[in-house]
């Protein structure tokens, strides 16, 4: 009689241990995926920011030559020139 009760307790303990391991794995996997998606988003945002900075740097370098620089967005183009260059031309 005691052996059957001990066997049932052992089985219950094993089942609970396995369920605990599965639950812990599920939680760890969810946290890992959350952290990875945040890191990817941060990396993407940093990449976008770097692209904006590079575009502005190139625009400033080209405009500083005192020549018109065409800037196009959605099939609309404007010519940009530095104000300092216009002031030099009028003097």
MOGI-V366444 format. One record per pair of residues at least 24 apart in sequence whose C-alpha atoms are under 6 Angstrom apart, sorted by the first residue. I is the first residue (numbers start at 0). GAP is how many residues later the second one is. D is the distance in whole Angstrom. If there is no record, write none. Layout:
<<I:GAP:D> <I:GAP:D>>
//
This chain:
none
//
